[in-house]
Amino acid sequence: MSRFHARRRTAIEPSAPCPCGLQASYEECCARFHLGQAAAPTAERLMRSRYSAFAAGDAPYLLRTWHPATRPASLDFEPEQRWTRLEIVTTTGGSAFHSEGTVRFRAHYTLDGEPGVQEENSRFVRDEGAWVYLSEL
């Protein structure tokens, strides 16, 4: 297995609003997934927690929640990129009763002071019972 590494990690205060956009603090929301204390119960919650992990520069979590068939060996982050807002556009499947699902989202960011948006329709599947990111559709 490849060794995973990251170039940047930004601390998020536990009491700060969660970057994923849900009305909860980071500690009450995505931190428990990032710390391995719980698994995301749905594909959408995994998508939200992965967005928060990008905001925090948490490469180990991103790699851990990436399907082994499509997982890169490592991740590098743009040092000047700041993730600012997540919009969930639509979801299909992805509940406790499904084995796969999709989440279409818009991830807003700034890079070198300029606003940008990444829009993607992501596919999620269960791997050994846990939701993981498989690929973009």
C-alpha positions, 0 to 999 in steps of 0.5 A, a space after each residue: 500500500 502506498 504511503 499517503 501524505 499531505 502538504 497542508 492541514 488547516 485546523 478548524 476550531 471545534 466550536 466553529 461552524 462546520 464548513 459543510 454548511 449544515 447548521 452545526 459546529 464542526 465538532 458536532 458535525 464532520 469532526 467525528 468522521 474526520 477523527 474516525 469516531 463515526 462513519 458517514 451514514 449516507 452518501 451526502 454526509 460523506 460528500 459533506 465531510 469530504 468537502 470539510 476535509 478539503 477545507 481542512 487539508 485533511 488528506 488522510 481522511 480524503 484518502 481513507 474515504 476514497 474507493 481503493 480502485 480509484 484512490 490516488 497515492 497522495 494528495 497535494 493542496 493548492 496553498 492559496 485555495 480556500 474553500 468557502 461554501 458547499 451547495 448540494 444540488 441533487 442526490 440519488 440513492 445513497 441512503 442506509 438502504 442503498 449500495 450506491 448513490 450520487 451527489 451533484 454539488 457546487 464547491 465554491 472557493 477562492 484561489 489567489 483572491 479570485 472566486 471560483 466554483 467546482 461543479 461535479 456529480 460524484 458517485 459513491 458506493 459502499 466498500 466493506 459497509 462504509 460509504 466511499 467516493 468512487 468517481 466523478 460521473 
